[in-house]
Amino acid sequence: MRNIFLPLTKDAVKTLKSGEMVLLSGPVLTARDAAHKRLFEALKSGKKIPVSLKGETLYYVGPTPPRPGEIIGSCGPTTSARMDPFTPLLLKHGLIAMIGKGERSKDVNQAIKKHKAVYFITIGGAGAYLSEKVKSAKIVAYKDLGPEAIYRLELKYFPVITEVL
């Protein structure tokens, strides 16, 4: 396994191979269904969104609250297909990578290739283990959504597999 440092660049994406196991370290944003819908609606109506997507990696997760002394609670991936209606527009606005679980639609796979982005999958059902790879967590947008708010996480050696390039 090799280490990949975030944020990703288009040049770094070019070096990845489908099926390759890598460890991600660096900042990511989180977003699930409700946050995706808000981002999508704002972009469609020409409004400014509360975070920049340019060069960002989105982790499809809604973390549980942390126990005392912990950085974050369980943070396993959610099913990526639920974000498919929103993904092509987010890619168009600079999103470079996504982390989740499960297959993507044909349209999303084509959009990933068109925008020279990448989709990583990670271990479903291992949220407690994955939370150990999060070194900091802070809500940066849509706090009212609770666990579906957008967080900025700092990852260290977060295990993923390159799925779609």
C-alpha positions in Angstrom: 0.0 0.0 0.0 1.2 3.5 -0.7 0.5 6.7 1.1 -1.4 9.5 -0.7 -1.5 13.0 0.8 -4.5 15.2 0.4 -5.5 17.5 -1.1 -5.2 15.5 -4.3 -4.1 17.0 -7.5 -5.0 16.0 -11.1 -1.4 14.8 -11.4 -1.7 12.6 -8.4 -5.0 11.1 -9.7 -3.2 10.2 -12.9 -0.8 7.9 -10.9 -3.6 5.9 -9.4 -4.7 2.5 -10.7 -8.1 0.9 -10.4 -8.1 -1.6 -7.6 -5.1 -0.1 -5.9 -5.1 0.0 -2.1 -3.9 3.3 -0.6 -3.7 5.1 2.7 -5.1 8.7 2.6 -3.7 11.4 4.9 -4.9 15.0 5.0 -8.1 17.0 5.0 -11.4 15.9 3.6 -15.0 17.2 3.8 -17.9 15.0 4.8 -21.3 15.1 3.2 -24.3 12.9 3.1 -27.7 13.1 1.5 -29.0 16.3 3.1 -25.8 18.2 2.7 -25.6 17.1 -0.9 -29.1 18.3 -1.6 -28.4 21.7 -0.1 -25.1 22.1 -2.0 -26.8 21.0 -5.3 -29.8 23.4 -4.9 -27.5 26.3 -4.1 -25.3 25.6 -7.1 -28.3 25.1 -9.4 -29.7 28.5 -8.3 -26.4 30.3 -8.7 -25.9 30.9 -5.0 -22.6 30.7 -3.1 -22.0 27.5 -1.2 -20.5 27.6 2.3 -17.4 25.5 1.3 -15.2 25.4 -1.8 -15.3 22.1 -3.6 -12.2 22.9 -5.7 -9.7 20.1 -5.2 -11.7 18.7 -2.3 -12.3 15.1 -1.4 -15.8 14.3 0.0 -16.3 11.4 2.4 -19.8 10.1 2.4 -20.3 9.7 6.2 -22.5 10.9 9.0 -20.3 10.4 12.1 -21.8 9.5 15.4 -21.2 11.8 18.4 -17.8 11.2 20.0 -17.5 9.7 23.5 -15.7 11.9 26.1 -12.1 12.2 25.1 -12.6 11.0 21.5 -12.2 13.1 18.4 -15.2 11.5 16.5 -17.6 8.7 17.0 -18.0 5.8 14.6 -17.5 7.0 11.0 -18.1 4.3 8.5 -19.1 5.1 4.9 -22.6 5.4 3.6 -23.9 4.1 0.3 -22.6 6.3 -2.4 -25.3 5.7 -4.9 -27.6 8.0 -2.9 -25.4 10.9 -3.8 -25.4 10.0 -7.6 -28.1 12.6 -8.6 -25.9 15.4 -7.2 -22.4 14.2 -8.0 -21.9 15.4 -11.7 -22.7 19.0 -10.7 -20.3 18.8 -7.7 -17.6 17.4 -10.0 -18.2 20.3 -12.4 -17.5 22.7 -9.5 -14.1 21.2 -8.7 -14.6 18.1 -6.5 -11.7 15.8 -7.2 -12.4 12.7 -5.1 -15.1 10.9 -3.2 -14.9 8.1 -0.6 -17.9 5.8 0.1 -19.1 2.3 -0.4 -20.9 0.6 -3.3 -21.1 1.1 -7.0 -21.8 4.3 -8.8 -24.2 4.9 -11.7 -23.1 4.9 -15.3 -23.6 8.7 -15.4 -21.5 9.3 -12.3 -18.7 7.0 -13.7 -18.7 9.0 -16.9 -18.6 12.3 -15.0 -15.7 11.0 -12.8 -13.7 10.1 -16.0 -14.7 13.4 -17.7 -13.4 15.5 -14.8 -10.4 13.4 -14.2 -11.5 12.7 -10.6 -11.5 9.5 -8.5 -13.9 7.4 -6.4 -12.5 5.5 -3.5 -14.3 2.8 -1.6 -13.6 2.0 2.0 -14.6 -0.7 4.6 -18.3 -0.8 5.3 -19.2 -1.9 8.8 -15.9 -0.8 10.3 -16.9 2.7 11.5 -15.1 2.3 14.9 -11.9 1.2 13.2 -12.1 4.1 10.7 -12.7 6.6 13.4 -9.2 5.8 14.7 -7.8 7.2 11.4 -9.4 10.6 12.1 -7.1 13.1 13.8 -9.4 16.1 14.0 -13.1 16.9 13.2 -14.8 20.2 13.0 -18.2 21.2 11.6 -17.7 23.7 8.8 -21.3 24.0 7.3 -24.9 23.2 7.8 -24.6 22.6 11.6 -28.4 22.3 11.8 -28.1 18.9 10.0 -26.5 17.3 13.0 -24.5 14.2 11.9 -25.2 15.1 8.3 -23.5 18.5 8.7 -20.4 19.1 6.6 -17.3 18.4 8.7 -13.7 19.0 7.9 -11.8 15.9 9.0 -8.0 15.4 9.1 -7.2 11.8 8.2 -4.1 9.8 8.8 -3.5 6.5 7.0 -7.1 6.1 6.1 -7.5 2.9 4.1 -9.3 3.0 0.7 -9.3 1.2 -2.6 -9.3 3.1 -5.9 -12.6 2.1 -7.6 -13.3 4.5 -10.5 -10.9 6.8 -12.3 
